[in-house]
Amino acid sequence: MTTASSTAVPTLIGSVQRALRLLEAVGAHRDGAPAKQLAREAGLPLPTAYHLLRTLTHEGYLRRENGVFLFGAAAENLTAAPGVRSRPRPVSVADSLDRWRDVIGAPVYCAVYCDGEIDLIAVADAPDTPAVEEWASFRETGHAHAIGQCLLAQLDERAREDHLDRHPVRPLTRYSVRDRATLLERLRTLRRGEPVIERQEYALGTVCAAIPVTAGATIAAMAISVPLDREDRLLPAVEQLRGEVASLLRSFVFSISI
C-alpha cells in the first residue's frame, strides 16, 4: 500500500540546483570558461551566476584563472581515492583582486610585462561594476590604456622602443594619444610610483588609473576603472588600491603567477 509520505514530492533547494548546473557547465570545458558563457549554458541570469561562482570559488570548488573558471581542489577531492586529498591552493592574485573589487567598489585589473608583451593575467568585476570590454586587443594597444602605459613606463628606453616598433601608436578614440613622440614624452615625465591616469583614451565613457607593482624582477601593474560620470571616485579609489597592494606586499612574499 502506497502511503502519502512515500509519494510526496521531495523538498528541493533551488540554489543548490543552480550551483550544480554551474558545476556541470564548468566540467564541460577542460580549459575553463568565463562567467557569461557558464551562465548562458546553465540557463541562469548573469547576476545569479556571478554570486554562485564567487561562492563556489570561495569554498574551493572552483578557481578562477585568466578570466575563466575551472574545478578547484575541493571539487577534485570529491572524486579522489580515499585518503588522497589535494593540497590547499595558496591565495592567488585573482583572490586578492576579488576582495579589492568588493572593498573599493570598482573592477580591478592586474597585468605583467612578459617576453616583450603586455599580459593581462587577472580581472575582477561584477554585474554592478563591469570591467572595460576588450574591444581592441589590450596587448596591442598598451599606449591607449592606463595599465599598458604604466607597464611601458617601467621599461628601459630600448625595451620601450622595441615594444612600440612592434605595436605602433594609433589613436583609438578622439582622446587617445596621437603619436609615438607624445606618448614617450608623457611616459618620461611620469614621477616614480605615481598613478597613471587615462581618460577615455581606450573606451569612451570610462576613466582608468594604474599603479606600478614591485614584485622582484617582475614588471607589473594594477588598475581600476570607473564610468566617466563617477570620475571623482577615481583618485580616492586608486589610492585605496595602492594601500591594499602595499599591505599585501608587507604581509608575505608576493607572487604574480596565478
Residue frames relative to the residue before (quaternion, step in Angstrom):
aa qw qx qy qz dx dy dz
M 1.0000 0.0000 0.0000 0.0000 0.00 0.00 0.00
T 0.3547 -0.7462 0.5274 0.1982 3.54 -0.83 1.03
T 0.2406 -0.7754 0.5694 0.1288 3.56 -0.81 0.99
A 0.6661 -0.5025 0.3755 0.4034 3.52 -1.33 0.37
S 0.6618 0.5302 -0.3187 0.4234 3.56 0.99 -0.87
S 0.6803 0.5015 -0.3042 0.4395 3.59 1.07 -0.67
T 0.7267 0.4079 -0.2445 0.4957 3.61 1.20 -0.43
A 0.4559 0.6974 -0.4543 0.3152 3.58 1.22 -0.10
V 0.4915 -0.6429 0.5000 0.3084 3.56 -1.10 0.76
P 0.4470 -0.7047 0.4708 0.2861 3.61 -0.72 0.97
T 0.4948 -0.6315 0.5057 0.3173 3.55 -1.20 0.59
L 0.1189 -0.8093 0.5745 0.0295 3.57 -0.66 1.12
I 0.3165 -0.7384 0.5683 0.1780 3.57 -1.04 0.83
G 0.3957 -0.7710 0.4520 0.2111 3.54 -0.35 1.27
S 0.6555 0.5198 -0.3308 0.4366 3.60 0.92 -0.83
V 0.6250 0.5215 -0.3364 0.4736 3.57 1.10 -0.70
Q 0.6381 0.5240 -0.3277 0.4591 3.58 0.96 -0.85
R 0.6639 0.5030 -0.3085 0.4594 3.59 0.94 -0.88
A 0.6357 0.5227 -0.3267 0.4646 3.59 1.01 -0.80
L 0.6532 0.5124 -0.3130 0.4613 3.58 0.98 -0.81
R 0.6194 0.5311 -0.3483 0.4614 3.58 1.05 -0.73
L 0.6471 0.5125 -0.3182 0.4663 3.58 1.02 -0.76
L 0.6426 0.5150 -0.3242 0.4655 3.58 0.97 -0.83
E 0.6315 0.5203 -0.3301 0.4706 3.59 1.04 -0.76
A 0.6458 0.5166 -0.3187 0.4631 3.57 1.01 -0.83
V 0.6349 0.5147 -0.3291 0.4729 3.59 0.98 -0.81
G 0.6686 0.5271 -0.2982 0.4316 3.58 0.93 -0.90
A 0.6283 0.5466 -0.3363 0.4396 3.58 1.20 -0.40
H 0.7284 0.3720 -0.2169 0.5329 3.59 1.26 -0.17
R 0.3505 -0.7727 0.4914 0.1962 3.57 -0.27 1.26
D 0.7656 0.3444 -0.1801 0.5127 3.59 1.01 -0.81
G 0.6220 -0.5678 0.3357 0.4220 3.57 1.23 0.37
A 0.1442 -0.7733 0.6123 0.0800 3.54 -1.32 0.24
P 0.5219 -0.6464 0.4508 0.3264 3.63 -1.10 0.60
A 0.7112 -0.4871 0.3102 0.4008 3.54 -1.28 0.44
K 0.6592 0.5232 -0.3301 0.4275 3.61 0.85 -0.88
Q 0.6656 0.4919 -0.3052 0.4710 3.58 0.95 -0.83
L 0.6586 0.5026 -0.3171 0.4616 3.59 0.94 -0.84
A 0.6286 0.5319 -0.3379 0.4558 3.58 0.98 -0.77
R 0.6605 0.5086 -0.3036 0.4615 3.56 0.94 -0.90
E 0.7048 0.4685 -0.2776 0.4546 3.57 0.86 -0.95
A 0.6913 0.4477 -0.2762 0.4953 3.59 1.13 -0.60
G 0.4350 -0.7195 0.4432 0.3109 3.58 1.29 -0.12
L 0.5123 0.6516 -0.4040 0.3870 3.58 1.10 0.71
P 0.5390 -0.5688 0.4912 0.3803 3.59 -1.17 0.49
L 0.5997 -0.6109 0.3751 0.3556 3.57 -0.98 0.79
P 0.6483 0.5084 -0.3545 0.4422 3.69 0.83 -0.76
T 0.6363 0.5177 -0.3250 0.4706 3.60 1.02 -0.81
A 0.6555 0.5156 -0.3109 0.4558 3.56 0.93 -0.91
Y 0.6240 0.5441 -0.3393 0.4466 3.58 0.96 -0.84
H 0.6797 0.4956 -0.2999 0.4500 3.59 0.82 -0.99
L 0.6810 0.4801 -0.2919 0.4697 3.57 0.92 -0.88
L 0.6440 0.5204 -0.3264 0.4560 3.59 0.97 -0.79
R 0.6506 0.5054 -0.3192 0.4684 3.57 0.97 -0.80
T 0.6495 0.5083 -0.3180 0.4676 3.59 1.00 -0.80
L 0.6723 0.4902 -0.2963 0.4689 3.59 0.90 -0.90
T 0.6331 0.5124 -0.3286 0.4782 3.58 1.09 -0.66
H 0.6420 0.5283 -0.3179 0.4558 3.57 0.96 -0.88
E 0.7189 0.4372 -0.2475 0.4804 3.59 1.00 -0.79
G 0.5707 -0.6459 0.3567 0.3604 3.58 1.28 0.00
Y 0.5075 0.6555 -0.4311 0.3563 3.59 1.24 0.03
L 0.7552 0.1732 -0.1311 0.6184 3.57 1.25 -0.41
R 0.1096 -0.7423 0.6458 0.1414 3.52 -1.34 0.17
R 0.2852 -0.7596 0.5606 0.1653 3.55 -1.12 0.64
E 0.0719 0.7898 -0.6016 0.0957 3.54 -0.74 1.10
N 0.8534 -0.0157 -0.0279 0.5203 3.54 -0.89 1.03
G 0.7402 -0.4605 0.2244 0.4355 3.55 0.98 0.88
V 0.7001 0.4024 -0.2826 0.5178 3.60 1.23 0.06
F 0.3957 -0.7120 0.5353 0.2234 3.55 -1.24 0.52
L 0.0377 -0.7742 0.6317 -0.0148 3.53 -1.06 0.94
F 0.6443 -0.4924 0.3907 0.4357 3.56 -1.26 0.19
G 0.2976 -0.7503 0.5685 0.1595 3.54 -1.09 0.83
A 0.7628 -0.3912 0.2602 0.4443 3.54 -1.35 0.01
A 0.6435 0.5377 -0.3388 0.4266 3.60 0.96 -0.81
A 0.6520 0.4940 -0.3174 0.4797 3.60 1.01 -0.75
E 0.6542 0.5108 -0.3160 0.4596 3.58 0.98 -0.82
N 0.6201 0.5580 -0.3410 0.4334 3.59 1.11 -0.66
L 0.5739 0.6140 -0.3807 0.3857 3.59 1.14 -0.57
T 0.7734 0.3086 -0.1638 0.5289 3.58 1.10 -0.68
A 0.4419 0.6976 -0.4608 0.3251 3.59 1.25 0.16
A 0.5899 -0.5610 0.4402 0.3789 3.56 -1.20 0.48
P 0.6379 -0.5353 0.3732 0.4089 3.59 -1.10 0.58
G 0.8118 0.2375 -0.2056 0.4921 3.54 -0.92 0.95
V 0.6576 0.4591 -0.3122 0.5092 3.59 1.28 -0.10
R 0.0794 0.7960 -0.5921 0.0973 3.56 -0.65 1.12
S 0.4912 -0.6438 0.4955 0.3140 3.53 -1.10 0.72
R 0.5261 -0.6057 0.4844 0.3489 3.54 -1.16 0.54
P 0.5741 -0.5787 0.4321 0.3858 3.59 -1.06 0.61
R 0.4236 -0.7018 0.5100 0.2606 3.57 -0.96 0.81
P 0.4462 -0.6945 0.4835 0.2913 3.60 -0.82 0.90
V 0.6340 -0.5124 0.4099 0.4092 3.55 -1.26 0.42
S 0.2065 -0.8029 0.5522 0.0877 3.58 -0.78 1.01
V 0.6879 -0.4247 0.3751 0.4536 3.52 -1.35 0.07
A 0.6439 0.5368 -0.3282 0.4353 3.59 0.95 -0.88
D 0.6198 0.5369 -0.3433 0.4580 3.60 1.02 -0.76
S 0.6707 0.4986 -0.2967 0.4621 3.57 0.90 -0.96
L 0.6519 0.5201 -0.3216 0.4484 3.59 0.93 -0.87
D 0.6195 0.5441 -0.3438 0.4495 3.58 1.01 -0.78
R 0.6748 0.4851 -0.2974 0.4700 3.58 0.93 -0.90
W 0.6672 0.4999 -0.3110 0.4563 3.58 0.91 -0.87
R 0.5897 0.5623 -0.3650 0.4504 3.59 1.06 -0.69
D 0.6912 0.4731 -0.2808 0.4685 3.57 0.91 -0.91
V 0.6681 0.5018 -0.3012 0.4595 3.59 0.98 -0.84
I 0.7520 0.4042 -0.2070 0.4777 3.57 0.86 -1.00
G 0.3427 -0.7596 0.4883 0.2590 3.57 1.08 -0.64
A 0.6718 0.4091 -0.3015 0.5389 3.56 1.12 0.74
P 0.5725 -0.5720 0.4369 0.3926 3.60 -1.13 0.45
V 0.1773 -0.7843 0.5903 0.0706 3.57 -1.05 0.82
Y 0.1511 -0.7986 0.5818 0.0307 3.54 -0.96 0.98
C 0.0844 -0.7679 0.6313 0.0676 3.59 -1.18 0.58
A 0.0430 0.7958 -0.6011 0.0596 3.57 -0.90 0.96
V 0.1713 -0.7536 0.6243 0.1136 3.53 -1.27 0.49
Y 0.3468 -0.6786 0.5929 0.2603 3.53 -1.31 0.33
C 0.1035 0.8198 -0.5416 0.1546 3.56 -0.35 1.27
D 0.8503 -0.0059 -0.0318 0.5253 3.58 -0.86 1.00
G 0.7294 -0.4727 0.2338 0.4356 3.53 0.95 0.93
E 0.7092 0.4130 -0.2589 0.5093 3.58 1.23 0.24
I 0.4644 -0.6280 0.5483 0.2989 3.53 -1.30 0.49
D 0.0525 -0.8113 0.5818 -0.0223 3.55 -0.68 1.13
L 0.2149 -0.7663 0.5966 0.1035 3.58 -0.47 1.24
I 0.1292 -0.8667 0.4799 0.0430 3.57 -0.14 1.28
A 0.8148 0.0232 -0.0090 0.5792 3.62 1.13 -0.38
V 0.0262 -0.7623 0.6466 0.0012 3.53 -1.18 0.76
A 0.0944 -0.7752 0.6223 0.0527 3.56 -0.97 0.87
D 0.1684 0.7683 -0.6024 0.1358 3.56 -0.64 1.12
A 0.2155 -0.7473 0.6139 0.1351 3.56 -1.34 -0.03
P 0.7019 -0.4747 0.3016 0.4371 3.61 -1.18 0.33
D 0.7358 0.3966 -0.2408 0.4933 3.61 0.99 -0.75
T 0.7428 0.2233 -0.1824 0.6042 3.60 1.29 -0.07
P 0.0105 -0.8536 0.5208 -0.0032 3.61 0.52 1.13
A 0.4971 -0.6348 0.5059 0.3065 3.54 -1.19 0.62
V 0.6094 -0.5267 0.4363 0.4011 3.54 -1.28 0.32
E 0.4327 -0.6986 0.5063 0.2613 3.57 -0.87 0.93
E 0.3762 -0.7307 0.5258 0.2194 3.59 -0.85 0.97
W 0.0097 -0.8390 0.5425 -0.0403 3.54 0.25 1.27
A 0.7349 0.1465 -0.1321 0.6488 3.58 1.29 -0.39
S 0.6289 -0.5972 0.3358 0.3675 3.59 -0.85 0.96
F 0.4351 -0.6918 0.5139 0.2609 3.57 -0.72 1.09
R 0.6332 0.5593 -0.3325 0.4190 3.58 0.98 -0.84
E 0.7584 0.4003 -0.2032 0.4725 3.58 0.92 -0.89
T 0.7494 0.3768 -0.2000 0.5063 3.61 1.23 -0.33
G 0.1453 0.8360 -0.5164 0.1156 3.58 1.03 0.77
H 0.5974 0.5838 -0.3549 0.4199 3.57 1.16 -0.53
A 0.7437 0.4499 -0.2078 0.4487 3.57 1.19 -0.56
H 0.7472 0.3110 -0.2399 0.5361 3.63 1.18 0.03
A 0.6706 -0.5603 0.3194 0.3667 3.53 -1.17 0.70
I 0.6892 0.4859 -0.3075 0.4410 3.59 0.82 -0.91
G 0.6355 0.5142 -0.3280 0.4735 3.58 1.10 -0.64
Q 0.6531 0.5025 -0.3120 0.4729 3.58 0.94 -0.84
C 0.6290 0.5389 -0.3287 0.4538 3.57 1.05 -0.77
L 0.6642 0.4838 -0.3002 0.4845 3.59 0.99 -0.80
L 0.6584 0.5111 -0.3144 0.4544 3.59 0.91 -0.87
A 0.6291 0.5501 -0.3326 0.4369 3.58 1.06 -0.72
Q 0.6771 0.4981 -0.2865 0.4597 3.59 1.18 -0.54
L 0.5658 0.5981 -0.3873 0.4149 3.61 1.26 -0.20
D 0.4897 -0.5928 0.5163 0.3771 3.53 -1.23 0.30
E 0.7181 -0.4876 0.2744 0.4138 3.56 -1.23 0.44
R 0.6549 0.5227 -0.3240 0.4392 3.59 0.94 -0.83
A 0.6758 0.4850 -0.2962 0.4694 3.60 0.92 -0.90
R 0.6327 0.5340 -0.3270 0.4556 3.56 1.05 -0.76
E 0.6628 0.4953 -0.3035 0.4726 3.57 0.93 -0.90
D 0.6294 0.5345 -0.3300 0.4574 3.58 1.01 -0.78
H 0.6444 0.5235 -0.3227 0.4544 3.57 0.95 -0.88
L 0.7129 0.4557 -0.2649 0.4626 3.58 0.85 -0.96
D 0.5558 0.5638 -0.4022 0.4599 3.60 1.20 -0.33
R 0.7217 0.4354 -0.2338 0.4847 3.56 1.02 -0.86
H 0.7794 0.1701 -0.0849 0.5970 3.58 1.14 -0.66
P 0.1825 -0.8461 0.4912 0.0980 3.59 0.31 1.25
V 0.5435 -0.6024 0.4792 0.3347 3.54 -1.21 0.61
R 0.1410 0.7602 -0.6253 0.1058 3.54 -0.93 0.95
P 0.4670 -0.6918 0.4623 0.2993 3.61 -0.82 0.87
L 0.2603 -0.7678 0.5696 0.1349 3.55 -0.99 0.92
T 0.7630 0.0906 -0.0608 0.6371 3.57 1.20 -0.59
R 0.6740 -0.4896 0.3474 0.4305 3.58 -1.25 0.08
Y 0.6607 0.4942 -0.3021 0.4775 3.58 1.29 -0.20
S 0.4924 0.6916 -0.4206 0.3200 3.60 1.25 -0.24
V 0.5898 -0.5159 0.4724 0.4036 3.52 -1.30 0.41
R 0.4270 -0.7765 0.4169 0.2021 3.55 -0.79 1.06
D 0.8266 0.0192 0.0410 0.5610 3.58 1.00 -0.75
R 0.7224 -0.4738 0.3177 0.3909 3.50 -1.36 0.32
A 0.6566 0.5257 -0.3183 0.4372 3.58 0.90 -0.92
T 0.6577 0.5053 -0.3096 0.4651 3.59 0.96 -0.83
L 0.6418 0.5176 -0.3218 0.4655 3.58 0.98 -0.82
L 0.6772 0.4977 -0.3040 0.4487 3.59 0.82 -0.97
E 0.6393 0.5140 -0.3289 0.4680 3.59 1.01 -0.74
R 0.6317 0.5232 -0.3322 0.4657 3.58 1.00 -0.78
L 0.6799 0.4924 -0.2961 0.4556 3.58 0.88 -0.93
R 0.6510 0.5257 -0.3217 0.4431 3.60 1.00 -0.74
T 0.7146 0.4657 -0.2568 0.4545 3.58 1.06 -0.70
L 0.4723 0.6594 -0.4571 0.3650 3.60 1.26 -0.05
R 0.3613 -0.7115 0.5575 0.2291 3.55 -0.96 0.86
R 0.6281 -0.5860 0.3705 0.3532 3.54 -1.05 0.87
G 0.8460 0.1817 -0.1501 0.4783 3.56 -0.85 1.03
E 0.5653 0.6103 -0.4124 0.3714 3.62 1.15 -0.20
P 0.5859 -0.5866 0.4124 0.3775 3.61 -1.13 0.55
V 0.3250 -0.6918 0.6079 0.2149 3.53 -1.20 0.62
I 0.1487 -0.8069 0.5698 0.0454 3.56 -0.64 1.15
E 0.0196 -0.7858 0.6179 -0.0199 3.55 -0.97 0.89
R 0.1098 -0.8157 0.5679 0.0080 3.56 -0.72 1.12
Q 0.8573 -0.1619 0.0495 0.4862 3.55 -0.45 1.30
E 0.3814 0.7359 -0.4833 0.2817 3.60 1.13 0.52
Y 0.7397 0.3408 -0.2092 0.5412 3.57 1.13 -0.63
A 0.8080 0.0349 0.0250 0.5876 3.60 0.90 -0.93
L 0.4518 -0.6845 0.5025 0.2735 3.57 -0.82 0.99
G 0.7944 0.2973 -0.2293 0.4775 3.55 -1.03 0.82
T 0.7117 0.3974 -0.2393 0.5275 3.59 1.29 0.10
V 0.0986 -0.7578 0.6414 0.0681 3.55 -1.12 0.77
C 0.1344 -0.8110 0.5692 0.0163 3.56 -1.03 0.84
A 0.0821 -0.7606 0.6403 0.0691 3.52 -1.30 0.44
A 0.0904 -0.7975 0.5963 0.0156 3.57 -1.03 0.86
I 0.1623 -0.7675 0.6132 0.0924 3.53 -1.21 0.63
P 0.4702 -0.6570 0.4969 0.3168 3.61 -1.06 0.66
V 0.1994 -0.7607 0.6083 0.1075 3.55 -1.17 0.67
T 0.2370 -0.7677 0.5827 0.1223 3.55 -0.80 1.04
A 0.1567 0.7740 -0.5916 0.1625 3.56 -0.52 1.22
G 0.7710 -0.2592 0.1288 0.5673 3.54 0.31 1.27
A 0.7890 -0.2667 0.2234 0.5064 3.55 -0.88 -0.97
T 0.4955 0.6778 -0.4185 0.3463 3.58 1.27 -0.09
I 0.2742 -0.7164 0.6181 0.1720 3.55 -1.02 0.85
A 0.1285 0.8153 -0.5407 0.1623 3.56 -0.40 1.25
A 0.0635 -0.7787 0.6228 0.0404 3.53 -1.30 0.33
M 0.1525 -0.7478 0.6349 0.1200 3.52 -1.29 0.47
A 0.0889 -0.8193 0.5663 -0.0118 3.54 -1.07 0.73
I 0.1722 -0.7330 0.6413 0.1477 3.50 -1.38 0.23
S 0.1509 -0.7645 0.6149 0.1208 3.55 -1.28 0.31
V 0.0504 -0.7757 0.6284 0.0296 3.54 -1.18 0.63
P 0.5876 -0.5580 0.4311 0.3969 3.60 -1.16 0.43
L 0.6485 -0.5488 0.3687 0.3773 3.55 -1.16 0.65
D 0.6892 0.4882 -0.2959 0.4463 3.60 0.97 -0.79
R 0.6954 0.3748 -0.2772 0.5469 3.59 1.32 0.05
E 0.2057 0.8324 -0.4944 0.1427 3.56 1.18 0.55
D 0.5865 0.5879 -0.3762 0.4109 3.58 1.12 -0.54
R 0.6301 0.5337 -0.3289 0.4582 3.61 1.25 -0.34
L 0.5167 0.7051 -0.4018 0.2728 3.58 1.18 -0.51
L 0.7353 0.4273 -0.2615 0.4565 3.62 0.61 -1.04
P 0.6471 0.4857 -0.3480 0.4736 3.66 0.88 -0.73
A 0.6606 0.5156 -0.3150 0.4456 3.59 0.98 -0.81
V 0.6842 0.4689 -0.3098 0.4648 3.62 0.89 -0.82
E 0.6125 0.5195 -0.3568 0.4771 3.60 1.12 -0.54
Q 0.6144 0.5283 -0.3353 0.4807 3.56 1.12 -0.68
L 0.6368 0.5149 -0.3193 0.4769 3.58 1.02 -0.81
R 0.6310 0.5361 -0.3379 0.4475 3.58 0.96 -0.84
G 0.6573 0.5126 -0.3040 0.4612 3.57 0.98 -0.85
E 0.6487 0.5155 -0.3147 0.4630 3.58 1.00 -0.84
V 0.6637 0.4980 -0.3041 0.4680 3.59 0.94 -0.89
A 0.6491 0.5180 -0.3199 0.4561 3.59 0.95 -0.87
S 0.6383 0.5230 -0.3241 0.4627 3.57 1.01 -0.80
L 0.6494 0.5145 -0.3128 0.4645 3.58 0.99 -0.84
L 0.6657 0.5074 -0.3062 0.4534 3.56 0.93 -0.89
R 0.6574 0.5023 -0.3142 0.4657 3.59 1.07 -0.65
S 0.6825 0.5426 -0.2920 0.3930 3.57 1.06 -0.73
F 0.7965 -0.1108 0.0767 0.5894 3.61 1.08 -0.63
V 0.6370 -0.4979 0.3988 0.4328 3.55 -1.28 0.22
F 0.3072 -0.7992 0.5003 0.1290 3.52 -0.60 1.20
S 0.1302 -0.7834 0.6047 0.0612 3.56 -0.89 0.93
I 0.3828 -0.7363 0.5141 0.2167 3.55 -0.78 1.04
S 0.5977 0.5856 -0.3791 0.3950 3.61 1.03 -0.61
I 0.1359 -0.7933 0.5895 0.0684 3.58 -1.06 0.73
